[in-house]
Amino acid sequence: MKFSYQDFLNQMPLPANEKWREGVWDIEAFKHGTMLLEVFAPRNRDEQTPHTQDELYFVARGHGEFVLENKRINFQAGDALFVPAGKPHRFENFSDDFVTWVVFWGAEGGEAE
């Protein structure tokens, strides 16, 4: 199967809600078993909260800073970022064209090392 982030960007933003007051900038692209693939392209602020599964971000476009717990990491297109389940994280100071794939998988609470 093939997926294009541009196809999903064309469907965003989804309607605003309490958490994402300027519209929802993530969309489910594909689901298979415990694996979920999304496109995430926040605008202005990243309001996400910790997730219950492990996750990988694959940065498709843009650059900025990724904050995992209290550690800041510069990122750019082509980078991959791992987040263990339950860990606070967010994107900051990201470019206007920022888009990332995000893959969630595995058991609730994350996989053991």
N, C-alpha and C positions, 0 to 999 in steps of 0.2 A: 504494500500500500504506500501511497505517496500523500504527503500533506504539505501545503504551502501556507506559511504564516500570513501572507498577504490575503488569502481567501478569508481567514478568520478576522484579520484587522478590518476588512470591509464590513463586517457584521457588528463592530464595536463603535461606540460604547453600548453596552446593554443598559437597561433602565437603572437609574440611581436607586440606592437603598440607604438604610441608616448608616451602614459602614462606609459605603462608597457614594458620597453625596454628589459627586460630579459625574457619576456614571460608572458602570462596572467595566473594567478594562482587562478582564481575563475571561476566557471562553474555553469550554471543553472541546477538544479536537478529536479524541479517540479514547475508548476505554476497552480494556481486555483483562479479565480476571481482576487482580488487585492493582494493575497498572492503569494510571490515568495520565494522558498527555493533554496539556493545556498550552495556550498562547497567553502570555502575560505582557501587557504593554501599558503600565501605569502612566498617568498624566499628572503632573504637578507633585503629587505625594503618593507614597506607597503606604497604604493603610493595612497591610496584611498582618495577621496574627499567626502564632506558631501552628503548625500542622501536625496531625497525628501519625503521618507516615514519613519515612525518609523521602528526600526529594533531590533532584538534580536540575539545575538550570543550565541551559545551553544558550548563551547570548548570541542572538542572530544579528542584531543591529544596535549601534550606540555604544555608550561608555558611561562610567560613573563610579560610584562607591557602593560596595555591598557591606552591610554591617551584620555580622553574625555574633550574637551575644554582644560583647563589647569590642570586638575586633573589626577594624576597617580594612577592606580589601579593594584596591582599584580593579576595575574590570573593563573589558572592551569586547567588541564583536569577536567571536571565535572562542571565547573562554567558557569553561564549564565550572560550576560552583556546586558543592555538595552541602546539604543541610540535614543533620540528623533530626529525626522526629522530635517534636516538642521544643526545639531550640528557637528562641526569639531571633528574628532576622528581618531585614528590609533593604530596599534599594534607596540610596540618597544621591543627591547632586547628579542625577542622570540626565543625559541629553534628551532633547525633544523627540528624537527618532528611536528611542530605546524600545526594543522588542526582545523577549526571551521565550524560548520553549521551556516548559517545566514538566518534569516527569515525577509522579508520585508512584510508589510501589511498596509492596510488602505488607507485613502485619501492622496493625495499630500499635503504636509505641516504638516502631522501628525494628530493624533487624539487629541481632547481637553481633558484636565484632568477632 
